Amino acid sequence: MQRRTPSSSIMWAFLPYAAVSLLHVVLLAVDRPLASPTKLLLMPLLAVPVALSARWLKPPATLILLLAAVLFSWLGDSAGALFPGAPELPLMLLFFGIAHLAYILLFASHLARRRMPWWASVYVGWWIAMIAVVGPHTGGLLIAVAVYGLVLGGTAAFAARCHPLIAVGGAFFLASDTLLAFRLFLPSGLPAWSSPAVMLTYTLGQGLIVAGALIALRKRTR
């Protein structure tokens, strides 16, 4: 009997997340009310493979940081439902900002395997361009959006130092929030399909980051 590789033993745990992610994107595309409930399931399902991998995630800080990133991402996804009386967008920026800081610390302290590649400088250009294009339309949220953009770009840049799946996941996460920023502040310039595109790139980004982190940490533990 062929022995399973270390990474394949937990890949099955991503199947529920992948299935609900696809369902959520399809529901968004056909504009069905069940899209909102399925969104709330995404991050809890992504936490499943992390929890199942807890026994071999060393040091313990890697488990804490991964779960923190997933938890605060879920709070960002759920801000409107959990805090109906509070301003949703500032809460989203706060929660996702904390999630990105957790990812940056995880990448820089535990998962980096190379120096920052030269091409990661494109993320600096991305931040400048976003502030120039979207900034004038953010109103009183300009500083919050600019700071959030820094940590978002930082996640993508530090992801570039890690396992290829993490690097690609960071780029997808950046693409998702870029589309979301245009939908929030320049909605007239985007077609209807941009809504499912935001969530498609978001779920891909989060899934690839977590999968790459678990693979890299398992290999390092061995």
C-alpha positions in Angstrom: 0.0 0.0 0.0 1.3 3.4 -0.9 2.0 5.6 2.0 0.3 9.0 2.1 2.4 12.1 2.0 2.4 14.3 5.1 0.4 17.0 3.4 -2.2 14.7 1.8 -3.3 13.4 5.2 -5.0 16.8 5.9 -6.0 17.9 2.4 -9.3 16.1 2.7 -10.2 18.5 5.6 -10.3 21.3 3.1 -13.1 19.7 1.1 -16.0 21.2 3.1 -14.5 24.6 2.9 -14.0 24.3 -0.9 -17.6 23.0 -1.4 -19.2 25.8 0.6 -16.9 28.4 -1.0 -18.1 27.3 -4.4 -21.7 27.2 -3.3 -21.4 30.7 -1.9 -19.9 32.1 -5.1 -22.6 30.5 -7.2 -25.4 31.9 -4.9 -23.9 35.3 -5.2 -23.8 35.0 -9.0 -27.5 34.1 -9.2 -28.4 36.6 -6.4 -29.9 34.2 -3.9 -30.5 35.1 -0.2 -28.7 32.0 1.0 -25.4 33.7 0.0 -25.2 35.5 3.3 -25.6 32.4 5.6 -23.0 30.5 3.6 -20.5 33.3 4.0 -20.6 32.9 7.7 -19.6 29.2 7.4 -16.5 29.9 5.4 -13.9 30.7 8.0 -15.2 28.1 10.6 -14.7 25.5 7.9 -11.3 26.8 7.1 -10.4 26.4 10.8 -11.1 22.7 10.6 -7.8 21.6 8.9 -5.9 23.9 11.2 -7.5 22.4 14.3 -6.8 18.9 13.0 -3.2 19.8 12.4 -2.7 21.3 15.9 -0.7 18.4 17.3 2.2 18.9 15.0 2.2 22.7 14.6 5.4 23.8 16.2 6.1 26.1 17.9 2.6 26.7 19.4 2.7 30.3 18.2 2.1 29.1 14.7 -1.2 27.5 15.7 -2.2 30.7 17.6 -1.4 33.0 14.7 -3.1 30.8 12.1 -6.3 30.5 14.2 -6.2 34.3 15.0 -6.0 35.1 11.3 -8.9 32.9 10.5 -10.9 34.1 13.5 -10.5 37.8 12.8 -11.3 37.1 9.1 -14.5 35.5 10.2 -15.3 38.6 12.4 -14.6 40.7 9.3 -17.0 38.6 7.2 -19.6 38.7 10.0 -19.3 42.3 11.1 -22.7 43.3 9.8 -24.5 40.3 11.3 -22.7 40.3 14.7 -22.8 44.1 15.3 -25.9 45.3 13.5 -25.9 48.7 15.3 -22.3 49.5 14.6 -20.7 51.0 11.4 -19.9 47.9 9.3 -17.1 49.1 7.1 -14.8 50.4 9.9 -15.3 47.2 11.8 -14.4 45.2 8.7 -11.3 47.2 8.3 -10.4 46.7 11.9 -11.0 42.9 12.0 -9.3 42.2 8.7 -6.4 44.5 9.6 -5.8 42.3 12.7 -6.1 39.2 10.6 -3.5 40.5 8.2 -1.1 41.4 11.0 -1.4 37.9 12.3 -0.5 36.5 8.8 2.4 38.9 8.5 3.8 37.9 11.9 3.4 34.2 11.0 5.1 34.6 7.6 8.0 36.7 8.9 8.7 34.7 12.0 7.9 31.1 11.1 7.4 30.6 7.4 9.9 32.7 5.5 12.2 30.6 3.3 13.8 33.3 1.1 14.6 37.0 1.0 12.0 39.4 -0.2 11.9 38.9 -4.0 12.5 42.0 -6.2 9.1 41.6 -7.8 7.3 42.1 -4.5 8.0 45.8 -5.0 4.9 45.8 -7.2 2.9 45.9 -4.0 4.3 49.3 -3.2 3.1 50.5 -6.5 -0.3 48.9 -5.9 -0.7 50.8 -2.6 0.3 54.1 -4.2 -2.1 53.6 -7.1 -5.0 52.6 -4.9 -4.6 55.7 -2.7 -4.5 57.8 -5.8 -7.6 56.2 -7.4 -9.8 55.2 -4.5 -8.5 57.6 -1.8 -10.5 60.7 -3.0 -13.7 58.7 -2.7 -13.2 57.3 0.8 -14.3 60.5 2.7 -13.5 60.3 6.4 -12.1 56.7 6.0 -9.1 57.8 4.0 -6.6 57.2 6.9 -8.2 53.9 7.8 -8.2 52.7 4.2 -4.6 53.8 3.7 -3.5 51.9 6.9 -5.5 48.9 5.9 -3.9 49.0 2.4 -0.5 48.9 4.0 -1.1 45.8 6.0 -2.9 44.2 3.0 0.0 44.9 0.8 2.4 43.7 3.6 0.6 40.4 3.7 1.1 39.9 0.0 4.7 41.0 0.2 5.7 38.8 3.1 3.7 35.9 1.6 6.1 36.1 -1.4 8.9 35.0 0.9 7.1 31.7 1.8 5.8 28.5 0.2 4.5 29.1 -3.4 0.9 28.3 -2.3 1.2 31.1 0.3 2.6 33.5 -2.2 -0.2 32.9 -4.6 -2.8 33.0 -1.8 -1.5 36.4 -0.7 -1.9 37.7 -4.3 -5.4 36.4 -4.5 -6.3 38.0 -1.2 -4.9 41.3 -2.5 -6.9 41.0 -5.7 -10.1 40.3 -3.7 -9.8 43.4 -1.5 -8.8 45.5 -4.5 -12.1 44.5 -6.2 -14.0 45.1 -3.0 -12.5 48.6 -2.6 -13.7 49.5 -6.1 -17.2 48.1 -5.3 -17.4 50.0 -2.1 -16.1 53.4 -3.2 -16.5 53.4 -7.0 -19.5 51.0 -7.5 -20.6 52.5 -10.8 -17.5 51.4 -12.5 -17.8 47.7 -12.0 -20.1 45.1 -13.6 -22.4 42.8 -11.5 -20.1 39.8 -11.8 -17.5 41.6 -9.7 -19.4 40.6 -6.5 -18.9 36.9 -6.9 -15.4 37.6 -8.2 -14.6 39.3 -4.9 -15.5 36.2 -3.0 -14.0 33.8 -5.5 -10.6 35.4 -5.1 -11.1 35.8 -1.3 -11.8 32.2 -0.7 -9.0 31.1 -3.0 -6.6 33.4 -1.2 -7.5 32.3 2.3 -7.6 28.6 1.4 -4.2 28.7 -0.4 -2.6 30.6 2.4 -3.7 28.2 5.1 -3.0 25.1 3.0 0.5 26.4 2.2 1.2 27.2 5.8 0.1 23.7 7.0 2.2 22.0 4.3 5.3 24.1 5.1 4.9 23.7 8.9 4.5 19.9 8.5 7.6 19.6 6.4 9.6 21.6 8.8 8.4 19.5 11.8 9.5 16.4 10.0 
